[in-house]
Amino acid sequence: MIAELRTLGKDRICQIHCTDQDGVWLQNDPKIDMPKVKQTLDDMGWSGWLVIERFARCHGCAQCKRNFTANTAYLKSVFQPK
């Protein structure tokens, strides 16, 4: 993923879709090292949109809200300045 970001370059990335596996919270996804993604994007000088979606297979509004809220909180903890 990091190599692909560098290959594309900051001028060809308009947004980052922050989902890999349906049903897996971003903070628990072993395939994505979000702090490393952020560092790479920072090194490239990229700024743009992060797209967060709910899980496709939610069972009720409460579960969808929990999932979306958890992913949003995690991305804020990684991407927003402290």
N, CA, C and O atoms as a GROMACS GRO file, in nm:
protein
  328
    1MET      N    1   0.081  -0.118   0.000
    1MET     CA    2   0.000   0.000   0.000
    1MET      C    3   0.087   0.126   0.000
    1MET      O    4   0.055   0.222  -0.071
    2ILE      N    5   0.192   0.129   0.077
    2ILE     CA    6   0.280   0.245   0.084
    2ILE      C    7   0.347   0.270  -0.051
    2ILE      O    8   0.355   0.384  -0.097
    3ALA      N    9   0.395   0.163  -0.113
    3ALA     CA   10   0.459   0.177  -0.245
    3ALA      C   11   0.361   0.233  -0.347
    3ALA      O   12   0.399   0.315  -0.431
    4GLU      N   13   0.236   0.189  -0.341
    4GLU     CA   14   0.136   0.238  -0.436
    4GLU      C   15   0.109   0.387  -0.415
    4GLU      O   16   0.093   0.461  -0.512
    5LEU      N   17   0.104   0.430  -0.289
    5LEU     CA   18   0.084   0.573  -0.262
    5LEU      C   19   0.197   0.655  -0.323
    5LEU      O   20   0.174   0.758  -0.387
    6ARG      N   21   0.319   0.608  -0.303
    6ARG     CA   22   0.434   0.681  -0.356
    6ARG      C   23   0.435   0.680  -0.510
    6ARG      O   24   0.470   0.780  -0.573
    7THR      N   25   0.395   0.566  -0.569
    7THR     CA   26   0.390   0.557  -0.715
    7THR      C   27   0.288   0.654  -0.773
    7THR      O   28   0.315   0.722  -0.872
    8LEU      N   29   0.171   0.660  -0.711
    8LEU     CA   30   0.068   0.753  -0.758
    8LEU      C   31   0.110   0.898  -0.741
    8LEU      O   32   0.092   0.980  -0.830
    9GLY      N   33   0.167   0.928  -0.625
    9GLY     CA   34   0.209   1.065  -0.597
    9GLY      C   35   0.092   1.152  -0.552
    9GLY      O   36  -0.024   1.122  -0.580
   10LYS      N   37   0.125   1.259  -0.482
   10LYS     CA   38   0.022   1.342  -0.420
   10LYS      C   39  -0.072   1.407  -0.520
   10LYS      O   40  -0.188   1.432  -0.487
   11ASP      N   41  -0.026   1.434  -0.639
   11ASP     CA   42  -0.110   1.503  -0.736
   11ASP      C   43  -0.212   1.412  -0.803
   11ASP      O   44  -0.303   1.460  -0.871
   12ARG      N   45  -0.199   1.281  -0.784
   12ARG     CA   46  -0.293   1.187  -0.845
   12ARG      C   47  -0.388   1.124  -0.742
   12ARG      O   48  -0.470   1.040  -0.778
   13ILE      N   49  -0.376   1.164  -0.618
   13ILE     CA   50  -0.463   1.110  -0.513
   13ILE      C   51  -0.555   1.222  -0.467
   13ILE      O   52  -0.511   1.319  -0.406
   14CYS      N   53  -0.684   1.207  -0.497
   14CYS     CA   54  -0.778   1.312  -0.456
   14CYS      C   55  -0.845   1.276  -0.324
   14CYS      O   56  -0.887   1.365  -0.250
   15GLN      N   57  -0.857   1.147  -0.295
   15GLN     CA   58  -0.915   1.104  -0.169
   15GLN      C   59  -0.864   0.965  -0.135
   15GLN      O   60  -0.820   0.890  -0.222
   16ILE      N   61  -0.871   0.932  -0.008
   16ILE     CA   62  -0.832   0.801   0.041
   16ILE      C   63  -0.957   0.734   0.095
   16ILE      O   64  -1.023   0.786   0.184
   17HIS      N   65  -0.989   0.618   0.041
   17HIS     CA   66  -1.104   0.539   0.088
   17HIS      C   67  -1.053   0.449   0.200
   17HIS      O   68  -0.978   0.354   0.175
   18CYS      N   69  -1.092   0.477   0.321
   18CYS     CA   70  -1.037   0.411   0.440
   18CYS      C   71  -1.117   0.287   0.478
   18CYS      O   72  -1.177   0.282   0.586
   19THR      N   73  -1.117   0.188   0.392
   19THR     CA   74  -1.183   0.061   0.421
   19THR      C   75  -1.104  -0.049   0.350
   19THR      O   76  -1.059  -0.031   0.238
   20ASP      N   77  -1.089  -0.160   0.416
   20ASP     CA   78  -1.024  -0.274   0.352
   20ASP      C   79  -1.118  -0.393   0.354
   20ASP      O   80  -1.155  -0.446   0.249
   21GLN      N   81  -1.156  -0.436   0.473
   21GLN     CA   82  -1.240  -0.554   0.487
   21GLN      C   83  -1.371  -0.516   0.553
   21GLN      O   84  -1.372  -0.450   0.657
   22ASP      N   85  -1.481  -0.557   0.493
   22ASP     CA   86  -1.610  -0.532   0.554
   22ASP      C   87  -1.618  -0.607   0.686
   22ASP      O   88  -1.585  -0.725   0.694
   23GLY      N   89  -1.661  -0.537   0.788
   23GLY     CA   90  -1.678  -0.599   0.919
   23GLY      C   91  -1.556  -0.592   1.009
   23GLY      O   92  -1.561  -0.640   1.122
   24VAL      N   93  -1.447  -0.532   0.962
   24VAL     CA   94  -1.326  -0.521   1.044
   24VAL      C   95  -1.300  -0.373   1.070
   24VAL      O   96  -1.282  -0.295   0.977
   25TRP      N   97  -1.299  -0.335   1.196
   25TRP     CA   98  -1.268  -0.197   1.231
   25TRP      C   99  -1.126  -0.166   1.186
   25TRP      O  100  -1.038  -0.251   1.194
   26LEU      N  101  -1.104  -0.045   1.140
   26LEU     CA  102  -0.972  -0.004   1.089
   26LEU      C  103  -0.862  -0.027   1.191
   26LEU      O  104  -0.753  -0.071   1.156
   27GLN      N  105  -0.889   0.002   1.316
   27GLN     CA  106  -0.786  -0.013   1.420
   27GLN      C  107  -0.750  -0.159   1.444
   27GLN      O  108  -0.646  -0.188   1.501
   28ASN      N  109  -0.836  -0.251   1.400
   28ASN     CA  110  -0.812  -0.394   1.420
   28ASN      C  111  -0.770  -0.465   1.292
   28ASN      O  112  -0.756  -0.588   1.291
   29ASP      N  113  -0.750  -0.391   1.184
   29ASP     CA  114  -0.718  -0.453   1.055
   29ASP      C  115  -0.567  -0.471   1.044
   29ASP      O  116  -0.494  -0.372   1.033
   30PRO      N  117  -0.519  -0.595   1.046
   30PRO     CA  118  -0.374  -0.618   1.041
   30PRO      C  119  -0.312  -0.583   0.906
   30PRO      O  120  -0.189  -0.571   0.896
   31LYS      N  121  -0.393  -0.566   0.802
   31LYS     CA  122  -0.340  -0.535   0.670
   31LYS      C  123  -0.307  -0.387   0.652
   31LYS      O  124  -0.233  -0.350   0.561
   32ILE      N  125  -0.361  -0.302   0.740
   32ILE     CA  126  -0.342  -0.157   0.723
   32ILE      C  127  -0.268  -0.099   0.842
   32ILE      O  128  -0.314  -0.109   0.956
   33ASP      N  129  -0.154  -0.039   0.816
   33ASP     CA  130  -0.080   0.033   0.919
   33ASP      C  131  -0.109   0.182   0.897
   33ASP      O  132  -0.033   0.252   0.831
   34MET      N  133  -0.221   0.226   0.955
   34MET     CA  134  -0.268   0.362   0.928
   34MET      C  135  -0.168   0.470   0.972
   34MET      O  136  -0.154   0.569   0.900
   35PRO      N  137  -0.098   0.456   1.085
   35PRO     CA  138   0.004   0.556   1.116
   35PRO      C  139   0.113   0.565   1.009
   35PRO      O  140   0.163   0.673   0.980
   36LYS      N  141   0.149   0.451   0.951
   36LYS     CA  142   0.249   0.451   0.843
   36LYS      C  143   0.192   0.516   0.717
   36LYS      O  144   0.263   0.588   0.646
   37VAL      N  145   0.064   0.491   0.689
   37VAL     CA  146  -0.002   0.556   0.576
   37VAL      C  147   0.000   0.708   0.596
   37VAL      O  148   0.034   0.782   0.503
   38LYS      N  149  -0.035   0.752   0.714
   38LYS     CA  150  -0.036   0.896   0.742
   38LYS      C  151   0.104   0.955   0.727
   38LYS      O  152   0.120   1.061   0.666
   39GLN      N  153   0.205   0.888   0.781
   39GLN     CA  154   0.342   0.939   0.770
   39GLN      C  155   0.385   0.949   0.623
   39GLN      O  156   0.450   1.045   0.583
   40THR      N  157   0.348   0.848   0.545
   40THR     CA  158   0.380   0.851   0.402
   40THR      C  159   0.312   0.967   0.332
   40THR      O  160   0.375   1.038   0.253
   41LEU      N  161   0.184   0.986   0.361
   41LEU     CA  162   0.111   1.097   0.300
   41LEU      C  163   0.169   1.231   0.344
   41LEU      O  164   0.180   1.323   0.262
   42ASP      N  165   0.207   1.243   0.470
   42ASP     CA  166   0.270   1.366   0.518
   42ASP      C  167   0.403   1.390   0.447
   42ASP      O  168   0.433   1.502   0.406
   43ASP      N  169   0.483   1.284   0.433
   43ASP     CA  170   0.613   1.295   0.365
   43ASP      C  171   0.595   1.341   0.220
   43ASP      O  172   0.679   1.412   0.165
   44MET      N  173   0.484   1.300   0.159
   44MET     CA  174   0.455   1.336   0.020
   44MET      C  175   0.396   1.477   0.009
   44MET      O  176   0.391   1.534  -0.100
   45GLY      N  177   0.353   1.533   0.121
   45GLY     CA  178   0.289   1.664   0.119
   45GLY      C  179   0.143   1.658   0.073
   45GLY      O  180   0.090   1.757   0.024
   46TRP      N  181   0.080   1.542   0.089
   46TRP     CA  182  -0.059   1.525   0.045
   46TRP      C  183  -0.156   1.582   0.145
   46TRP      O  184  -0.135   1.573   0.266
   47SER      N  185  -0.261   1.640   0.095
   47SER     CA  186  -0.377   1.674   0.177
   47SER      C  187  -0.500   1.650   0.092
   47SER      O  188  -0.501   1.678  -0.028
   48GLY      N  189  -0.603   1.600   0.154
   48GLY     CA  190  -0.725   1.570   0.081
   48GLY      C  191  -0.827   1.506   0.173
   48GLY      O  192  -0.819   1.516   0.295
   49TRP      N  193  -0.921   1.441   0.112
   49TRP     CA  194  -1.032   1.381   0.184
   49TRP      C  195  -1.003   1.237   0.224
   49TRP      O  196  -0.940   1.161   0.150
   50LEU      N  197  -1.049   1.202   0.344
   50LEU     CA  198  -1.054   1.062   0.389
   50LEU      C  199  -1.201   1.021   0.384
   50LEU      O  200  -1.285   1.089   0.442
   51VAL      N  201  -1.231   0.912   0.318
   51VAL     CA  202  -1.368   0.864   0.307
   51VAL      C  203  -1.384   0.746   0.402
   51VAL      O  204  -1.308   0.649   0.397
   52ILE      N  205  -1.484   0.757   0.489
   52ILE     CA  206  -1.515   0.651   0.585
   52ILE      C  207  -1.654   0.600   0.552
   52ILE      O  208  -1.746   0.680   0.534
   53GLU      N  209  -1.671   0.469   0.545
   53GLU     CA  210  -1.803   0.415   0.520
   53GLU      C  211  -1.841   0.319   0.632
   53GLU      O  212  -1.757   0.266   0.704
   54ARG      N  213  -1.968   0.300   0.642
   54ARG     CA  214  -2.016   0.201   0.739
   54ARG      C  215  -1.997   0.062   0.680
   54ARG      O  216  -1.970   0.048   0.560
   55PHE      N  217  -2.011  -0.039   0.762
   55PHE     CA  218  -2.001  -0.175   0.712
   55PHE      C  219  -2.123  -0.207   0.627
   55PHE      O  220  -2.233  -0.159   0.656
   56ALA      N  221  -2.105  -0.284   0.525
   56ALA     CA  222  -2.216  -0.321   0.437
   56ALA      C  223  -2.311  -0.420   0.504
   56ALA      O  224  -2.431  -0.422   0.475
   57ARG      N  225  -2.256  -0.502   0.592
   57ARG     CA  226  -2.339  -0.606   0.653
   57ARG      C  227  -2.370  -0.574   0.799
   57ARG      O  228  -2.349  -0.657   0.887
   58CYS      N  229  -2.420  -0.456   0.824
   58CYS     CA  230  -2.461  -0.418   0.960
   58CYS      C  231  -2.594  -0.484   0.991
   58CYS      O  232  -2.677  -0.509   0.903
   59HIS      N  233  -2.613  -0.512   1.118
   59HIS     CA  234  -2.740  -0.568   1.163
   59HIS      C  235  -2.807  -0.465   1.253
   59HIS      O  236  -2.803  -0.474   1.376
   60GLY      N  237  -2.869  -0.368   1.190
   60GLY     CA  238  -2.939  -0.265   1.264
   60GLY      C  239  -2.861  -0.135   1.271
   60GLY      O  240  -2.739  -0.132   1.257
   61CYS      N  241  -2.936  -0.028   1.294
   61CYS     CA  242  -2.877   0.106   1.297
   61CYS      C  243  -2.775   0.123   1.409
   61CYS      O  244  -2.673   0.190   1.391
   62ALA      N  245  -2.801   0.063   1.525
   62ALA     CA  246  -2.708   0.079   1.638
   62ALA      C  247  -2.571   0.022   1.605
   62ALA      O  248  -2.470   0.084   1.636
   63GLN      N  249  -2.566  -0.095   1.541
   63GLN     CA  250  -2.438  -0.155   1.505
   63GLN      C  251  -2.367  -0.070   1.399
   63GLN      O  252  -2.246  -0.050   1.407
   64CYS      N  253  -2.442  -0.021   1.302
   64CYS     CA  254  -2.381   0.064   1.198
   64CYS      C  255  -2.321   0.190   1.261
   64CYS      O  256  -2.210   0.230   1.226
   65LYS      N  257  -2.395   0.250   1.353
   65LYS     CA  258  -2.346   0.371   1.419
   65LYS      C  259  -2.220   0.342   1.500
   65LYS      O  260  -2.126   0.420   1.497
   66ARG      N  261  -2.217   0.230   1.572
   66ARG     CA  262  -2.098   0.192   1.650
   66ARG      C  263  -1.977   0.173   1.559
   66ARG      O  264  -1.868   0.222   1.588
   67ASN      N  265  -1.997   0.102   1.450
   67ASN     CA  266  -1.888   0.074   1.356
   67ASN      C  267  -1.833   0.204   1.295
   67ASN      O  268  -1.712   0.226   1.293
   68PHE      N  269  -1.923   0.288   1.246
   68PHE     CA  270  -1.882   0.414   1.184
   68PHE      C  271  -1.814   0.504   1.287
   68PHE      O  272  -1.712   0.566   1.257
   69THR      N  273  -1.870   0.511   1.408
   69THR     CA  274  -1.814   0.594   1.514
   69THR      C  275  -1.674   0.546   1.552
   69THR      O  276  -1.584   0.628   1.572
   70ALA      N  277  -1.655   0.415   1.563
   70ALA     CA  278  -1.524   0.361   1.598
   70ALA      C  279  -1.420   0.392   1.491
   70ALA      O  280  -1.309   0.433   1.523
   71ASN      N  281  -1.456   0.374   1.364
   71ASN     CA  282  -1.362   0.404   1.256
   71ASN      C  283  -1.331   0.552   1.248
   71ASN      O  284  -1.217   0.590   1.222
   72THR      N  285  -1.431   0.636   1.270
   72THR     CA  286  -1.410   0.781   1.269
   72THR      C  287  -1.316   0.823   1.382
   72THR      O  288  -1.222   0.901   1.360
   73ALA      N  289  -1.341   0.772   1.501
   73ALA     CA  290  -1.257   0.807   1.616
   73ALA      C  291  -1.112   0.762   1.593
   73ALA      O  292  -1.019   0.835   1.626
   74TYR      N  293  -1.095   0.644   1.538
   74TYR     CA  294  -0.959   0.594   1.512
   74TYR      C  295  -0.888   0.683   1.410
   74TYR      O  296  -0.773   0.722   1.432
   75LEU      N  297  -0.954   0.715   1.300
   75LEU     CA  298  -0.889   0.799   1.199
   75LEU      C  299  -0.857   0.938   1.254
   75LEU      O  300  -0.753   0.995   1.221
   76LYS      N  301  -0.944   0.992   1.336
   76LYS     CA  302  -0.915   1.121   1.398
   76LYS      C  303  -0.792   1.111   1.487
   76LYS      O  304  -0.709   1.202   1.490
   77SER      N  305  -0.779   1.000   1.558
   77SER     CA  306  -0.664   0.984   1.648
   77SER      C  307  -0.533   0.975   1.569
   77SER      O  308  -0.427   1.012   1.620
   78VAL      N  309  -0.540   0.926   1.446
   78VAL     CA  310  -0.420   0.912   1.364
   78VAL      C  311  -0.392   1.039   1.283
   78VAL      O  312  -0.278   1.082   1.275
   79PHE      N  313  -0.496   1.098   1.223
   79PHE     CA  314  -0.477   1.204   1.125
   79PHE      C  315  -0.488   1.346   1.178
   79PHE      O  316  -0.428   1.437   1.120
   80GLN      N  317  -0.560   1.368   1.286
   80GLN     CA  318  -0.574   1.504   1.335
   80GLN      C  319  -0.455   1.540   1.425
   80GLN      O  320  -0.410   1.460   1.506
   81PRO      N  321  -0.407   1.664   1.409
   81PRO     CA  322  -0.296   1.709   1.494
   81PRO      C  323  -0.338   1.705   1.642
   81PRO      O  324  -0.453   1.729   1.678
   82LYS      N  325  -0.240   1.676   1.722
   82LYS     CA  326  -0.269   1.668   1.867
   82LYS      C  327  -0.230   1.794   1.936
   82LYS      O  328  -0.246   1.806   2.058
   0.00000   0.00000   0.00000
